[in-house]
């Protein structure tokens, strides 16, 4: 059994090298940012949440809506029940990358209050869901690129073949994963920048494949949505920095006046 699992894990790495590459970058970034113990805990938590969501959705349609994996690669890569292992394995690094991007936007004191932590979880979940503007519609077209025909929605969907319920599922799953991470403590002593790089690489990879297969409409929507998002994030970030700086200057002035007197 262990030999079979190991063989199929090798098959997963062979069939999905881009997922393994993103996973390795996530492990490097998160270990430096959160520490080894917290990274391992988060990976287990997020993987469990994602796997539970996929197992439920492929049976009862919640939270992503009803879809089915084709099973075409069964025996070639690792499956957990009817779900290819690489699929839920992707969610932890997507959520972490979104968490890092959110940390660049919110004030540095976000973890000091309950409201700040709630805003962090909400924003990170939204940012992860925005990646799905491209990811899952592109995956539905997997037979046109090296992903292969991985899954399908029996009832189709209004957004490039994807039902709107899928976005709701990504929001709920993203909130659950980042919420669990935030509940364990502050962001860590490291920097979120490598996680932000991961977010960008995932987006660029998916947009590049979209261009490669000639899905211009999907590529255009993805670019417009994310350019608008990044502009809004930049605006919010600058405003947050201004508020933080003004507060710091106010404290310094008050302190300075006290010393002078």
N, C-alpha and C positions, 0 to 999 in steps of 0.2 A: 504493500500500500504506500509506504513512504517513498519507495523508488518511483512508483507511478505518479505520485504528487509532484516529486522533484522533476520528473521528465516533463510533465505538463506545465510546470512553472517555467521551465526552459522554453517550452513551446510558446507560452505567453510572451516571454521576453523576445522571442524570435519574431512573432507575428506583430507585436506592438512595441517596437523599440522606442518610439516617441513617448509612449506612456512611461516606460521605465526611465527614460532620460528626464522627464519632468519629475518623476518620483524621487530620483537621486538628487536633483537640484532642491526639491522640497526638503529632503532629509538634511542636506547640508545647511540650508537656510534656517530651518526650524531648530536644529540642534544648536547652532550659534546664537539664535535669538531666544529660544525658550529653555534651552538646556536639554540634555539627553532624556532624563526621566520624564519630563513633561511632554516632550515630543513623542515618546513611545506611548504614553497614556493617551495623548490626543489622537495619534494614528489609530489606536485600537478603538477608541470611542467613535471617531468619525467613520471608520470602516464599518463598524457595527451598525451605525445609524443608516449609512448608505445601503448596506446589504439588506437590512430589514425593509427599507423603503422599496428597493427593487423587487424583493421577493413578494411583498404585498401588492405592488402595482401590477406585476405580471400575473397575479391571481385574482385580485378584487378591484384593481384600478385605482387604488389610493396609495400614495399621494400624486403620482405623476400622470394618472390616467392609465387606461388599459393598453398594454402593448405586450408583444411576445418576441422572445429571442428565437431566431431560426434554428440555432443549434448546429449550423453548418460546420463549425470548427470543433465540435465536441470530439474529444480524443486527441486533438492537436494542441489544445491549450486547456488550462485549468478552469473547470466550472464548479460553482457551488450551487447544487441543485440545478435549476434551469438557467442560472445567471453566470455568464463568463466573468471570471474573477477580476479581470482588468477594469471592468466597468465601475463597480463600487470602489475599486482601488484608486480611481481617478478623483473621486470627490474630496478626500482629505486634502490633497494639494490645491485643488480649486478653491476650497473654503479658506485654507490658510493664506493663499495669495490674496484673496479678497479681504481678509482680515488685515493683512499688511497694508494694502492700499487704503483701507479705511483709516488706519492709524496715521497716515500722512495727512489726512484731511481734518480729523477731529483734533481739538486742543490736546496738548500733551498730558493734561490732567484728567483725561476721560475716565480713567479707572478709579478716580477718587470719590465718585458719587454714583449712586444707583442709576440716576438719569443718564449719566455719561456712559455707563456700561450698557444700558438699554439702547442708546443711540448707536453705540459701536456694533452691537449685534444686528440691529435693524439695517444699518448701512452695509455691513459686510454681506448680509444675505442678499440684499438688492444687487450689489456688485457681482456676486457670484451668479445670480440669475441673469444678469445682463450678458454674461459670457454665453449663456444658452441661446441668445438671439442668433448665434451662429452655430454652436456646437451640435445640438441635436438635429436641427434641420439638415446640416451637412452629413450627420451620421445616418439619417434616413436614406441619403443618397450614396451610402457606402459601397454599393455595387459599381459605382463609377470611379472609385479610387481604391487605394490599398487597404481600407478598412474592411471591405467586403460587405455582403448583405447580412448585417448583424441582427437587426430587429425590424419590426413593423408595427404600425398602429392599425388594428382591424377596421376602425371607423375613419381612418385618415385624420386630417386636421386642417384648420383654416389658415395656419401660418406655415407656409412652405411644407405642408404635409404633417405638421406637428399640432396637436390640440393645445388650446390655451391652458388646460389643466396642468400641462407639463411645467409651465412657468410657476404655477402655484406650488407644485411639488418641489421645485428647486428652491423657492423661497423658504418653505417650511424646513426642508432638509438643511439648507444653509444656516438658517437661524438656530436649528438644533445643534449643529456641529460647532459653530462659533460660540453659541451660548454656553455649551459645555466647556469650551476652552476658556472663555472669559470668567466663568464661575470658579475656575481653579486658581485665579489670582491675576496679577498684572501681566502685561505683555512680555516681560522679560528684560534682561539687561542688554540684549543685542539690538541690532538695527533691523527695521522692516524692509530695507531697500532691496535686498536680494529676493524677498518674497514679492515685491512689486515688479521686479524684473521677470519673475516667474509668471505673474499675471500677464505681462506684456507678451512674453514668448508664447504662451498658450493662445492668446488672441491672434497674434501674427501668424502662427502656424495654421490655425483654422481659416483665417481669411485668405492665406496663401493657397490652401487647397481649394477653397471656394473659387478663387480666380482660375486656378489650374483646370478645374472641370467646367469652367464657363458658366457658373451660376452667378451672373452679373447682378441680378436683382437682389439675391441674398447677400452678396458681397456689399452692394451699395447700402442696403439697410443696416448691415453690421457696422460699416464705416460711419454712417451718419449717427447712429445710436451711440457709438462709443466716442466719437469726437465731441458730440454734445455732452455726454457724461463727463469726459475729461475736462471740458471747459467749465462745467458746473463745479466739478471737484476743485479745480484750480481757484475758482472764484471763492468758494467756501473756505478753502484752505488759507487763502490770503486774508480773508476776513477774520478767520480764527487766529492767525498769527498776529494780526493787528490788535485784536482784543487782548491776547496774551501779553504782547509787548506793552500795551497801554497799562495793563494791570501791574506789570513788573515795574514800569517807570513810576507808577503811583506809589507802590510800596517803597521804592528806593527814595523817592522824594520825601515821603513821610519819615522814613528812617533817618535820612540826612538831616531833616529839620530837627528831629529829636536830639541828634548828636550835637548839632550846633548850639541848641539851647542848653 
